[in-house]
């Protein structure tokens, strides 16, 4: 049974930083593509950042230079370091592990990030 446990969300002022963590169990993490997505009220869920098993990354344009995704395979953990946060970054952030072209992957429960202006 795959479990993803996210943490690190919270309330922060604009310009501040947060680091999200997602710990995975029940999956061969080191071979998995891992991503962070977010969903703001009334909007569709969107990809924020993704990292492959080989360490290649890609980011949503609006977070490039501010967010950094990383992984620690020994701890089955993926991180999202978020700096220079803006009010428009406010959303529920979800961890996704194991997505392929035929499988949407496993989802965490989400963690709320709120950026005040």
Protein Blocks (a to p, Z undefined) as FASTA:
>chain_A
ZZdddehiacddehiacddddddehiafklpccddddddehiacddfbdcdfkopacddf
klgokaccdddfklopacdddehiafklgccddddehiafkbgbjadebjaddddZZ
